[in-house]
Amino acid sequence: MPELPEVEVVRRGLQRWVSGRTIAEVQILHPRAVRRHTAGAEDFAARLKGHSVGIARRRGKYLWLPLADTDASVLGHLGMSGQLLVQPQDAADEKHLRIRIRFDDGLGTELRFVDQRTFGGLSLHDNTPEGLPDVIAHIARDPLDPAFDDTAFHAALRLRRTTIKRALLDQSLISGVGNIYADEALWRAKLHYERPTASLARPRSVELLGHVRDVMNAALAVGGTSFDSLYVNVNGESGYFDRSLDAYGREDEPCRRCGTPMRRRAWMNRSSYYCPRCQRLPRPSRISS
């Protein structure tokens, strides 16, 4: 599932190619693609028509397009396979094209929502005073947000009765981090994914946040992580960070730090990848830093 770097790459593409344009027509080609818009497909299409698209925004893994002359936004759910593509109007339809948005200018391109598995979709929501779609008002700021509060994050970690990877994936605590980048940051910080959050002293949580930011910025620099053709940017191009992963997907391969074979363990219907030597789980009596 796309994480912060992948969603940010898409947001930048939407900002470049879609923001500022006025919507002329919306075609819903599969009703599941707008199932989160409770008023239905016809209402969704009618409410977008004639409105201009504002500055593309993102918080964590969520991105949205404000309708510049309203107090509402189009929220994009990419799900497992959703793609927002800017395509020439005369380009052949993708096999799994679900929504088409055309504009009233002469640029000759349109916005398409393509989704093989139909887990994602678009929906229209009222904005909060802060400018977020109301359904994601509970989502925390992400670590690349200048307003992210490192001190509050550390304090929240110490109060949680949970483990560090669960905390990193808790979107009400810190948004944008998913399974891939959690494993990468934890490997860089030499922390086991089951390390209790209450055991982290301030220097260790600061170090971990630094690694989270570093790995996300590194991924952003190469367009995110693409393991197959399901994740692409708005121009249909794949990211290349998968070639630089140190932990995720590297079961039985040597740790890039110590050479020990990496391990994979089932975890919360996912997998966790780690080095059993570099990322040892401390004994309870020794957990203090």
FIDREN-392004 format. One record per residue (C-alpha): residue number from 1; residue in three letters; chain; x, y, z. Coordinates in nm, 4 decimals, always signed. Layout:
<nodes>
   k   r c     east    north       up
 NUM ALA A        X        Y        Z
...
</nodes>
This chain:
<nodes>
   k   r c     east    north       up
   1 MET A  +0.0000  +0.0000  +0.0000
   2 PRO A  +0.1422  +0.3443  -0.0859
   3 GLU A  +0.3108  +0.5240  +0.2017
   4 LEU A  +0.4045  +0.8895  +0.2436
   5 PRO A  +0.6785  +0.9105  -0.0242
   6 GLU A  +0.4628  +0.7457  -0.2912
   7 VAL A  +0.1623  +0.9650  -0.2109
   8 GLU A  +0.3785  +1.2778  -0.2045
   9 VAL A  +0.5140  +1.1956  -0.5504
  10 VAL A  +0.1554  +1.1720  -0.6786
  11 ARG A  +0.0611  +1.4964  -0.5005
  12 ARG A  +0.3448  +1.6819  -0.6697
  13 GLY A  +0.2305  +1.5524  -1.0061
  14 LEU A  -0.1287  +1.6605  -0.9414
  15 GLN A  -0.0074  +2.0021  -0.8308
  16 ARG A  +0.1841  +2.0430  -1.1551
  17 TRP A  -0.0696  +1.9045  -1.4010
  18 VAL A  -0.4154  +1.9449  -1.2404
  19 SER A  -0.4238  +2.2303  -0.9875
  20 GLY A  -0.5722  +2.5501  -1.1278
  21 ARG A  -0.7774  +2.3747  -1.3948
  22 THR A  -1.1582  +2.3823  -1.4094
  23 ILE A  -1.3520  +2.0568  -1.4269
  24 ALA A  -1.5758  +2.0220  -1.7328
  25 GLU A  -1.6996  +1.6642  -1.6945
  26 VAL A  -1.6709  +1.3644  -1.4632
  27 GLN A  -1.7406  +1.0125  -1.5858
  28 ILE A  -1.7900  +0.7333  -1.3316
  29 LEU A  -1.7085  +0.4030  -1.5020
  30 HIS A  -1.7305  +0.1807  -1.1931
  31 PRO A  -1.9600  +0.2608  -0.8964
  32 ARG A  -1.7204  +0.1106  -0.6378
  33 ALA A  -1.4722  +0.3863  -0.7188
  34 VAL A  -1.7034  +0.6419  -0.5531
  35 ARG A  -1.8581  +0.4183  -0.2866
  36 ARG A  -1.7183  +0.6417  -0.0097
  37 HIS A  -1.9203  +0.9305  -0.1541
  38 THR A  -2.2444  +0.8357  +0.0159
  39 ALA A  -2.4663  +1.0549  -0.2045
  40 GLY A  -2.3770  +0.8437  -0.5068
  41 ALA A  -2.2011  +0.8678  -0.8410
  42 GLU A  -2.4367  +1.1186  -1.0043
  43 ASP A  -2.4081  +1.3580  -0.7112
  44 PHE A  -2.0293  +1.3265  -0.7118
  45 ALA A  -2.0034  +1.4096  -1.0809
  46 ALA A  -2.2515  +1.6971  -1.0599
  47 ARG A  -2.0845  +1.8607  -0.7598
  48 LEU A  -1.7407  +1.8642  -0.9252
  49 LYS A  -1.8509  +2.0018  -1.2617
  50 GLY A  -1.7630  +2.3665  -1.3166
  51 HIS A  -1.5339  +2.4010  -1.0165
  52 SER A  -1.1623  +2.4750  -1.0285
  53 VAL A  -0.9046  +2.2576  -0.8559
  54 GLY A  -0.7038  +2.4176  -0.5764
  55 ILE A  -0.3584  +2.3377  -0.4433
  56 ALA A  -0.3059  +1.9614  -0.4132
  57 ARG A  -0.2539  +1.8679  -0.0479
  58 ARG A  -0.1432  +1.5683  +0.1535
  59 ARG A  -0.1272  +1.4532  +0.5129
  60 GLY A  +0.0482  +1.1248  +0.5720
  61 LYS A  -0.0833  +0.8736  +0.3189
  62 TYR A  -0.3906  +1.0818  +0.2328
  63 LEU A  -0.4086  +1.3287  -0.0540
  64 TRP A  -0.6841  +1.5605  -0.1609
  65 LEU A  -0.7767  +1.8239  -0.4165
  66 PRO A  -0.9648  +2.1215  -0.2713
  67 LEU A  -1.2330  +2.2710  -0.4910
  68 ALA A  -1.0982  +2.6247  -0.4842
  69 ASP A  -1.4338  +2.8032  -0.4795
  70 THR A  -1.6013  +2.5801  -0.2188
  71 ASP A  -1.5447  +2.4457  +0.1322
  72 ALA A  -1.5092  +2.0874  +0.0053
  73 SER A  -1.2307  +1.8645  -0.1240
  74 VAL A  -1.1956  +1.5526  -0.3377
  75 LEU A  -1.0186  +1.2940  -0.1227
  76 GLY A  -0.8192  +1.0254  -0.2996
  77 HIS A  -0.7971  +0.6745  -0.1576
  78 LEU A  -0.5293  +0.4860  -0.3536
  79 GLY A  -0.5873  +0.1605  -0.1674
  80 MET A  -0.3688  -0.1281  -0.2800
  81 SER A  -0.3590  -0.0510  -0.6515
  82 GLY A  -0.5106  +0.2906  -0.7182
  83 GLN A  -0.3422  +0.5225  -0.9668
  84 LEU A  -0.4152  +0.8862  -1.0489
  85 LEU A  -0.2846  +0.9382  -1.4010
  86 VAL A  -0.2727  +1.2464  -1.6213
  87 GLN A  -0.3187  +1.1160  -1.9753
  88 PRO A  -0.3744  +1.2639  -2.3223
  89 GLN A  -0.7469  +1.2703  -2.3966
  90 ASP A  -0.6979  +1.0523  -2.7034
  91 ALA A  -0.4919  +0.7871  -2.5198
  92 ALA A  -0.6491  +0.4412  -2.5065
  93 ASP A  -0.8429  +0.3692  -2.1885
  94 GLU A  -0.6637  +0.1613  -1.9294
  95 LYS A  -0.8137  -0.1807  -1.8623
  96 HIS A  -0.9082  -0.0843  -1.5085
  97 LEU A  -1.0113  +0.2774  -1.5678
  98 ARG A  -1.2728  +0.3708  -1.3026
  99 ILE A  -1.3126  +0.7521  -1.3170
 100 ARG A  -1.2344  +1.0083  -1.5869
 101 ILE A  -1.2149  +1.3829  -1.5149
 102 ARG A  -1.2002  +1.6216  -1.8097
 103 PHE A  -1.1167  +1.9923  -1.7982
 104 ASP A  -1.2489  +2.2931  -1.9872
 105 ASP A  -0.9111  +2.4125  -2.1236
 106 GLY A  -0.7149  +2.3295  -2.4336
 107 LEU A  -0.4288  +2.1383  -2.2719
 108 GLY A  -0.5527  +1.8101  -2.4142
 109 THR A  -0.5032  +1.6026  -2.0981
 110 GLU A  -0.7432  +1.4476  -1.8477
 111 LEU A  -0.7181  +1.2976  -1.5000
 112 ARG A  -0.7895  +0.9255  -1.4726
 113 PHE A  -0.8376  +0.7083  -1.1673
 114 VAL A  -0.7275  +0.3542  -1.2455
 115 ASP A  -0.7679  +0.0758  -0.9903
 116 GLN A  -0.7212  -0.2922  -1.0630
 117 ARG A  -0.8476  -0.4198  -0.7278
 118 THR A  -1.1113  -0.1471  -0.6701
 119 PHE A  -1.0077  -0.1002  -0.3059
 120 GLY A  -0.9458  +0.2719  -0.3627
 121 GLY A  -1.1634  +0.5541  -0.4880
 122 LEU A  -1.2507  +0.9229  -0.4832
 123 SER A  -1.5015  +1.0982  -0.2579
 124 LEU A  -1.6114  +1.4546  -0.1819
 125 HIS A  -1.6058  +1.5826  +0.1758
 126 ASP A  -1.6555  +1.9063  +0.3659
 127 ASN A  -1.3375  +2.0717  +0.4922
 128 THR A  -1.2481  +2.1390  +0.8528
 129 PRO A  -1.1392  +2.4939  +0.9486
 130 GLU A  -0.7823  +2.3694  +0.9060
 131 GLY A  -0.8578  +2.2742  +0.5464
 132 LEU A  -0.8612  +1.8949  +0.5833
 133 PRO A  -1.1438  +1.6747  +0.4575
 134 ASP A  -1.3487  +1.6112  +0.7716
 135 VAL A  -1.3128  +1.2312  +0.7520
 136 ILE A  -0.9361  +1.2533  +0.8074
 137 ALA A  -0.9367  +1.5243  +1.0745
 138 HIS A  -0.8082  +1.2681  +1.3272
 139 ILE A  -0.4945  +1.1910  +1.1256
 140 ALA A  -0.1745  +1.3129  +1.2897
 141 ARG A  +0.0811  +1.5294  +1.1146
 142 ASP A  +0.3547  +1.3408  +0.9337
 143 PRO A  +0.7281  +1.3590  +1.0147
 144 LEU A  +0.8032  +1.5714  +0.7053
 145 ASP A  +0.5483  +1.8326  +0.8100
 146 PRO A  +0.7315  +2.1425  +0.9453
 147 ALA A  +0.4697  +2.1631  +1.2203
 148 PHE A  +0.5322  +1.8074  +1.3445
 149 ASP A  +0.6016  +1.8249  +1.7205
 150 ASP A  +0.8964  +1.5999  +1.8077
 151 THR A  +0.8600  +1.6616  +2.1808
 152 ALA A  +0.4916  +1.5688  +2.1822
 153 PHE A  +0.5708  +1.2567  +1.9787
 154 HIS A  +0.8278  +1.1401  +2.2337
 155 ALA A  +0.5902  +1.2079  +2.5229
 156 ALA A  +0.3143  +1.0105  +2.3493
 157 LEU A  +0.5511  +0.7190  +2.2896
 158 ARG A  +0.6424  +0.7007  +2.6559
 159 LEU A  +0.2759  +0.6939  +2.7568
 160 ARG A  +0.1684  +0.4250  +2.5111
 161 ARG A  +0.1560  +0.0668  +2.6273
 162 THR A  +0.2569  -0.0714  +2.2901
 163 THR A  +0.5597  -0.1620  +2.0798
 164 ILE A  +0.7584  +0.0653  +1.8541
 165 LYS A  +0.6447  -0.0632  +1.5148
 166 ARG A  +0.2798  -0.0519  +1.6200
 167 ALA A  +0.3353  +0.3081  +1.7257
 168 LEU A  +0.4979  +0.4004  +1.3941
 169 LEU A  +0.1970  +0.2619  +1.2078
 170 ASP A  -0.0537  +0.4403  +1.4335
 171 GLN A  -0.1844  +0.7175  +1.2066
 172 SER A  -0.3280  +0.9076  +1.5036
 173 LEU A  +0.0238  +0.9354  +1.6483
 174 ILE A  +0.2385  +0.9845  +1.3378
 175 SER A  +0.1031  +0.9624  +0.9848
 176 GLY A  +0.2512  +0.8436  +0.6585
 177 VAL A  +0.4636  +0.5576  +0.7910
 178 GLY A  +0.3667  +0.2123  +0.6688
 179 ASN A  +0.5181  -0.1329  +0.6843
 180 ILE A  +0.8048  -0.0736  +0.4416
 181 TYR A  +0.9429  +0.2472  +0.5867
 182 ALA A  +0.8875  +0.1338  +0.9451
 183 ASP A  +1.1114  -0.1673  +0.8834
 184 GLU A  +1.3687  +0.0513  +0.7086
 185 ALA A  +1.3812  +0.3111  +0.9867
 186 LEU A  +1.3967  +0.0469  +1.2602
 187 TRP A  +1.6860  -0.1267  +1.0831
 188 ARG A  +1.8739  +0.2029  +1.0601
 189 ALA A  +1.8066  +0.2733  +1.4289
 190 LYS A  +1.9037  -0.0845  +1.5319
 191 LEU A  +1.5700  -0.1275  +1.7093
 192 HIS A  +1.3660  -0.4472  +1.7239
 193 TYR A  +1.0093  -0.4002  +1.6042
 194 GLU A  +0.8714  -0.5382  +1.9333
 195 ARG A  +1.0675  -0.2944  +2.1493
 196 PRO A  +0.8266  -0.1419  +2.4062
 197 THR A  +0.7698  +0.2279  +2.3426
 198 ALA A  +0.7842  +0.3082  +2.7133
 199 SER A  +1.1468  +0.1938  +2.7141
 200 LEU A  +1.2705  +0.4569  +2.4667
 201 ALA A  +1.4658  +0.7425  +2.6188
 202 ARG A  +1.4430  +1.0803  +2.4449
 203 PRO A  +1.7742  +1.0455  +2.2513
 204 ARG A  +1.6593  +0.7148  +2.1002
 205 SER A  +1.3208  +0.8477  +1.9892
 206 VAL A  +1.4931  +1.1539  +1.8380
 207 GLU A  +1.7330  +0.9236  +1.6543
 208 LEU A  +1.4457  +0.7075  +1.5296
 209 LEU A  +1.2550  +1.0112  +1.3998
 210 GLY A  +1.5685  +1.1178  +1.2184
 211 HIS A  +1.5907  +0.7802  +1.0474
 212 VAL A  +1.2208  +0.7909  +0.9538
 213 ARG A  +1.2753  +1.1282  +0.7884
 214 ASP A  +1.5967  +1.0210  +0.6179
 215 VAL A  +1.4490  +0.7089  +0.4656
 216 MET A  +1.1402  +0.8937  +0.3439
 217 ASN A  +1.3448  +1.1732  +0.1900
 218 ALA A  +1.5695  +0.9177  +0.0218
 219 ALA A  +1.2625  +0.7435  -0.1202
 220 LEU A  +1.1159  +1.0738  -0.2391
 221 ALA A  +1.4384  +1.1525  -0.4252
 222 VAL A  +1.3910  +0.8469  -0.6487
 223 GLY A  +1.0131  +0.8537  -0.6813
 224 GLY A  +0.9104  +0.6154  -0.4042
 225 THR A  +0.9026  +0.2376  -0.3905
 226 SER A  +0.7500  +0.0279  -0.6700
 227 PHE A  +0.7512  -0.3501  -0.6489
 228 ASP A  +0.5283  -0.3911  -0.9552
 229 SER A  +0.3321  -0.1843  -1.2044
 230 LEU A  +0.0555  -0.1014  -0.9542
 231 TYR A  +0.2316  +0.1996  -0.8046
 232 VAL A  +0.3256  +0.4762  -1.0501
 233 ASN A  +0.3267  +0.8548  -1.0480
 234 VAL A  +0.0841  +1.0655  -1.2522
 235 ASN A  +0.2950  +1.0127  -1.5647
 236 GLY A  +0.2911  +0.6353  -1.5256
 237 GLU A  +0.6529  +0.6127  -1.4108
 238 SER A  +0.7664  +0.3772  -1.1341
 239 GLY A  +0.9815  +0.4668  -0.8355
 240 TYR A  +1.3174  +0.3029  -0.7752
 241 PHE A  +1.3693  +0.3037  -0.3977
 242 ASP A  +1.3087  -0.0718  -0.3838
 243 ARG A  +1.6635  -0.1061  -0.5161
 244 SER A  +1.7948  +0.0683  -0.2027
 245 LEU A  +1.5962  -0.1133  +0.0676
 246 ASP A  +1.8068  -0.2364  +0.3580
 247 ALA A  +1.5463  -0.4475  +0.5400
 248 TYR A  +1.2088  -0.4886  +0.3729
 249 GLY A  +1.1869  -0.7874  +0.1387
 250 ARG A  +1.5422  -0.9066  +0.2126
 251 GLU A  +1.4709  -1.2342  +0.3951
 252 ASP A  +1.7808  -1.4587  +0.4065
 253 GLU A  +1.9955  -1.1927  +0.2384
 254 PRO A  +2.2979  -1.0674  +0.4353
 255 CYS A  +2.2474  -0.7646  +0.6573
 256 ARG A  +2.4212  -0.4725  +0.4903
 257 ARG A  +2.5749  -0.3820  +0.8271
 258 CYS A  +2.6938  -0.7096  +0.9820
 259 GLY A  +2.6353  -0.9811  +0.7208
 260 THR A  +2.3897  -1.1852  +0.9309
 261 PRO A  +2.1013  -1.3302  +0.7229
 262 MET A  +1.7956  -1.1086  +0.7507
 263 ARG A  +1.4770  -1.2620  +0.8933
 264 ARG A  +1.1092  -1.2225  +0.8206
 265 ARG A  +0.8401  -1.2783  +1.0807
 266 ALA A  +0.4623  -1.2673  +1.0438
 267 TRP A  +0.3313  -0.9574  +1.2188
 268 MET A  -0.0250  -0.8190  +1.2322
 269 ASN A  -0.1227  -0.9793  +0.8980
 270 ARG A  +0.1959  -0.8330  +0.7520
 271 SER A  +0.5635  -0.9202  +0.7641
 272 SER A  +0.8452  -0.7654  +0.9621
 273 TYR A  +1.1998  -0.7815  +0.8266
 274 TYR A  +1.4926  -0.7349  +1.0635
 275 CYS A  +1.8480  -0.8359  +1.1451
 276 PRO A  +1.8571  -1.0777  +1.4403
 277 ARG A  +2.2020  -0.9525  +1.5390
 278 CYS A  +2.1706  -0.5755  +1.4925
 279 GLN A  +1.8105  -0.5539  +1.6122
 280 ARG A  +1.7959  -0.7763  +1.9148
 281 LEU A  +1.4986  -0.7527  +2.1459
 282 PRO A  +1.6436  -0.6542  +2.4851
 283 ARG A  +1.5583  -0.8551  +2.7922
 284 PRO A  +1.2923  -0.6795  +3.0041
 285 SER A  +1.5396  -0.6047  +3.2825
 286 ARG A  +1.7793  -0.4382  +3.0387
 287 ILE A  +1.5326  -0.2165  +2.8508
 288 SER A  +1.6190  +0.1361  +2.9535
 289 SER A  +1.7506  +0.3295  +2.6541
</nodes>
